[in-house]
Amino acid sequence: VQNALVTMYGKCGSPVEARKVFDSMTARNMISWTSMIVAYAQHGNPQEALNLFKRMDVEPSGVSFSSALNACALLGALDEGREIHHRVVEANLASPQMETSLLSMYARCGSLDDARRVFNRMKTRDAFSCNAMIAAFTQHGRKKQALRIYRKMEQEGIPADGITFVSVLVACSHTSLLADCRDFFQSLVMDHGVVPLVEHYLCMVDVLGRSGRLGDAEELVETMPYQADAVAWMTLLSGCKRHGDLDRGERAARKVFELAPAETLPYVFLSNMYAAAKRFDDAPRVRKEMEERGVTRPVAVSYIEIDNELHMFMGGGRNEQQEGHDGRKMERVRSLLLELLEPMKQAGYVPDTSEVYLEQQGGTREEKQRSLCFHSERLAIAYGQIAAKDPDDSRPLRVVNSHRVCSDCHSAIKLLSDITEKRIFVRDGNRFHHFEKGACSCGDHW
């Protein structure tokens, strides 16, 4: 009965209730352990999922391993993932499903080479494994390799499905290849008989917006055979911000306000667009409207794994919940970031305060620049530099960021990768950024 309760609460999205039952059990078996790990991995607490996996006092099942790998992927815990991979091999649990989980874990932890090795060694590939590899290449900005896997699927007779085309269309949209996107969109219907999903339409909205075809993008949002949700209008708003189309951007933002009233980003985008258009009276009005609706911005969080241990940083300079870090080491982190500002400025860095969040817009220019300097991903990168035992270690710094990388951080990290001669991999909510020698794999399309 208790096993069933743990599983039920976990599937219903109540890991707290599941844990109460789990902790009350006098004897736990593989089912109870696995159900609890799955509950945490799927409902917002991957760190606790990993902690439980390590504490298991029974032999893990394939589902236990897959859930732990998913937790590693969410956290970007590459070293932990590699250890689990070794245990999977030792337990002789290799299967196409497990290999696909491993492939996805490596890709989402930033090690595309490891993901590719798993894929190349698979004896049997199906649509799931091919889709995972295409998605991996797409996330890492490797459009050519993603399309190569798609072509190989065609050659080997592996049927492409809707998920395949989502990744292919995303790969094309991120490089603003409108013609390629249109060809693939038509192909999924005409050649493969796939009914387009809303995600396929949103890819087309995205590439139209990136290409400056904002009228066509808005028309597609309004005429696609799905009810346009907040994501659709937010995609259009992003294109409007990119190209400075304020009138259309206002319409899109108002739609997002209605459909997702707690979402912060449309307020930020609209305020920035007003500022760029020198409509300085309207920007504070948006901030006031945001405050009146009780909309608060979520705190940006970044993780970096050092010596098999995860470290979490929050934007604004607050360290790991103010408890997990040595205060002196955090002072060194902040000092390093401030010290690096001078060589960055000499290399051409100009702080872009346009995307400083609304509640900070009343501050001085120096306060805004300092706020940018202590964004969570930069704190994590600086900590990685300080914590490295071997300064000549050639391994990249791998950071997982909960938010989309802002334009200022993107410019700053490109310069940091050149100044520090360090490869820096950052995974944000959209994709991976491989920073090396002053350039990024995304080609500044993200």
N, C-alpha and C positions, 0 to 999 in steps of 0.2 A: 504493500500500500504506500509506504513512504517513497519507494522508488518512483511509483506512478505520480505521486504528488510533486516530487522534485522535477520530473519530466514535464508535467502539466504546467506548473508555474513557469518553468523555463520557456516553454513554447508560447505561453501567454504574455511573455515579456515582463515577468516579475521575478528577476533574479534575487531580489531581497527576500521575498517570501520563500523562494526555492532554497535559499541559503539557511533560513531558519529551520526548515525541515531537515536539510542536510546535516546541520550542526547537531540536531537532536537525535540523530541516528546512532545507535550503539554499535552497529556493524554496517559498513558500507561495501558495496560491490562495484564491479566495473560499470554497471548501468548508472548507479547514483553518481559516481565520480564523473563519468562522461557527460551525463545530463547537466551537471552543474557547470562543467567546463564549457559546454556548448552554450548554456544560458548566458554566461559572462562574455564569451567571444562574440555572440550575436547581438548583445544588448548593451554595448557601450562600456564594458570594463575588460578589455583584452589583457591588461596587466594582471588582474586577479585570475583570469583564465589560465595564464601561464604559471602563476604562483601555485594554483591548485594542481596543474598538470605535473609540476615538479614534486608535489607532495603525495602523488598517487602511491598507495601501498599495494596496488594490484596491477597486473599486467595491462597496459593500455590496449584498447582496440583500435582498429583502423579509423573509426570516427573520432576517438580521443586524439589520435595523432593529427588528423585533418583539422580538427578544431584548434589544436595548439598551433599548427602551422598558420591558420587563419589569424590567430591572435598575434603571432610574430609579424605577419604581413601588415596588420593594422598599426603596429607599433614601430615597424621598420627595424625589428630586432634580428638582424642578420646572423650574428653569432649564435643566438639561441636557436634560430631556424636551422643552422648547419648542424648543431648538436642533435636536434630532433631528426634531421635527415639521416644521420649516422645510426640513430636508434631504429628508424624505419628499416634500414638495410639489415641491421643485426636481427630484427624481428622477422625478416623475410616477408614483409608486407607490401612489396612492390606490386603495383597494379596500374592500369592506365589512369584510374581515378586518383590514386595516390600520387602518381607522377605528375598529373595535372595540378594537384594541390601544391606540390613542391615547386613546380615551374612558376605558378602564380606567386608563391611566397617569395622566391628569389627575385622575381621581377618587381614586386611591390616593395621589397627591401632595397632595391637599387642595384642589384647585381644581375644585370642583363646577361653577362657572360655565363653565369651559373644557370640561369633560366634556359639559355640556348643549349647548354650542354645536356641538361635533363631532357629537353625536347629531342635533340639529335640522337640520344641513346635509347629513346622509346622504341620498343619493338613493334608496338601497335599504336597507331595514331587515329583518332576519330575527330569528329567536329568539335568536341569539347576541348581537346588538347590543342587543336589548330587555332580555335578561337582564342584560347588563353595566350598562345604565342603571338598571334596577331595583336591582341590587346596589349601585350607586353611591349612589343615594338612600337605600337602607337603611343602608349604612355611615355615612352622614352624618346619620342620624336624621330623614330626611324621609319619613315614612311616607305622607303624603297624596300626595306626588309619585310615590312608588314604586307605589302602587296605581293612580294615574292612568295610568302607562305600562302596567300590567297590563290595565286596562280598554281602552286603546287597542289593545293586542294582540288582544283579543277582537273589537273593532270591525273591525279590519283583516284578521281571519282568520289571524293569525299564531299557530300552535299553541303553547300553553304546554306546558312539559315539567317534569320533576322539578326541574331547576335553578331554573326560574321560581318554583316554589312554595317552595323553600328560602328564597329571598330574601324572598318575600311573608310567609312564616311568621315569619322572623326579624324583619321590620319590625314585625309585630304583637306578637311576644313581647317585644321590647325596650320596648314601651309597655304591656306587661302587659294586652293586650286579649284575654282568654281566649275570649270569644264569637266574635270575628273569627277567631281562630286555629282554632277548632273548625269554623267555617263553611268556611274555605279548605281545611282538612284533608279534610273530607267532599267538597268540590267536586273536589279533585284526583282522587279515586277515582270518584265518581258521575258527574261531568260531563265529565271529561277522560280517564278510563280510565288514569290514571297509577298504577302500583304504588308505594306509599309506600316511600321510601328510609329508611335508618336516620336520616339527617339530619332528615327530616320528623318522625319520632318524637321526636328529641331536641329539636326546637323546641317540641313539645307538652310535653315534660318541663320545659323551661325556663319556659314561660309558666305552667304549673301551679305550679311552684316559686315563681316571682315572685308569683303570686296567693295564695300561702299554702295551696294545695291539695296539701300535701306527701304525704298518704296516697295520693291519686290519682296523683301523680307517681311515687311508689315502685312502685305497682302497675303503671303503664305500663312502667317500666324492666324489671320482672320478667316481664311478659307480652307485650311486643312481639315480633314474629316475627323478631327478630335477637338474637344473643348480646350481652348488654349488655357493653360494653367500659368502659375506664377513663373515657372521655369521658362516657358515660351516667351513671355513678355520680358523677363530678365535677360534672356539671350538677345532679344531685339534691343533692349536698353544698352547692353554692353556695346553693340555695334554703333548705336547712336552716340555713345560717349566717345568711342574711338574716332568717329568722324565729325564730331561736333554738331550733330543734328539735334538742336535743343527742342524744337517744336515736337518732333516725333518722339524724342526722349521723354518729354513731359508726359505725353500720352501713355507711353509704355510704363513709366514709373508709377503713374496713378493706378494703372491696372494691377501692378505688383502690390501697391499699398492695399488695394481692395482684397486681393487673393491671398496675400501673405503678410498680414499687418504687423507681425513681429519681426520681419526680415529687416536687417540693418542696411544691407548693401544698396538698395535702391535710393535711400535717403543720401547716402554718401555719394553715389554716382550723380544724382540730380544736383546736389549742392556743388559738387566739383564742376559740373557743366555750367551752372549759373556763374560761378567764379571765373571760369574760363571765358565766358561771354561778357564779363565785367558787369554782371547784374548783381552787385554786391548786396543790395537790399533783399534779394530773394533767398540768398544762401542762409542768412539767419532765420528767415521765415521757415525754411525746411527744418532747421534744427529745432525751432520752437514746436513745430508740428510733430516732430519725432518725440520730443519730451512730453508733449500733451498726451500722446498715445501710449506713453510708457514703454517705448521701444528702447532697449538697451543693447549695446554691442557685446557679443560674446568675446571673452578673453582669448586672444590668440595663444596657442600652445605649440611648442616644438620639442621634439625628442631627439636625442643623439645617443648612440650606443658606444660606450667606451669600455674596453676590456670586459665584454659580456655583461655590462651593467647599463641600464637605461637611465638617462638623466633628462628631467623635464624642466622647461623654462617657459615662463609666461611673459608676454609683452609688457614693456614699461620698466624692465629691470628687476621685477620681482623674481626671486629665484624659486627653486623647486618647492613650492608651497611654503617658503620661508623656513624650511626645516631640514632638507636633505643635503644642503651644501654648506661647506665651510665659508663663513662670512668673508674671510680674508681672500679666499680663492675667487669669490664673486666680485670683490673689489678689483682683483687682478683682471677679471673678465671685462668689467666695465672700463677699467683703465686702458686695456689693450684696444678696445673698440674706439675709444677717444684718441689714442695715439695713432691709430691707423687712418684717422680722418685726414691728417695733413698729407701723407703720400697719396691718398685717394684723390684729394683735391688737386694735387700737382699733376695727377694723371687725367684730370678732366672732370672729376666728380662734382656735380652741383646738386645739393640736396633738393629733392622735389617734395615740397610740403603740400602739394595739391591734394594728396590722398591721406593727409592726417585726418583722423576721424573727427566727426563733427564736434564732440564735446571739447576737443583740444584746439579748435579753430580760433578761439579768442586769445590764445597765448602768444607770446612774443616769437619772433623768428628763431631765436636761439632755443627756446623751449621746444618748439616744433622739431627743430633739427635734432635735438637731444632725444626726443621721443622716437624719431626714426632710427637713431643710432642704436636704441635698445629694443628694437623689435625682436620677438622671440627667436627667430631663425638666426639672427646675428649673434645673440647671446650664446646660442647652442654652438655656432661655428667657432666663436672665440674660446668657449670652454673646451672644445675639441682641440684647438691649437695648444692651449695651456696644459691640458691633461695628457697629451701625447707623451709617452715615456721616451720614445725615440724621435727626435726632431727630423730625422731623415726618413721616417716611415713614409713609403710611397702610397700607402693605402688612402683612398679618398675619405673625406669626412662625409658621413651620410646623415642627413637631417630629414625628419618627417614633420611637416608643418600642418596644423589644423586648418589654416586659412589659405586663400589664394595669395601667392607672393605679390606684394605691391610693387608698383613700377620702380620706386626708389630702391627697395631692397634688391630687386633684380639688377639694376644698374650697379649698386654697391657691391654685390657679391661677385659680379663679373670682374670688377676691378680687384677685389680681394683675392680671387683665384690667381690673378696675375702677380700681385704684389707679394703674396705669401708663397707663390709657386706650389699651390696645393690644389688638387682636384676636389671639388665640392659638389656633392649630389644633394639636391633638395627636392623632396616630394611634397607638393601642395595638394589642395583639394581637386585640382584639375589634371595634373600631369607631373612628370619628372623633369627636372632641370639639371643638366650636366654642365657645370661651370668649369672651364679649364682655359688657362692662358688668356683670360679676358673675354671669352666668348661663351655663349650658352647654346646647348643643343637645340633649343626650341626656336632658334633664329629670331628671337624676340616676338614670336607669335604664341600667345598663351592667354 
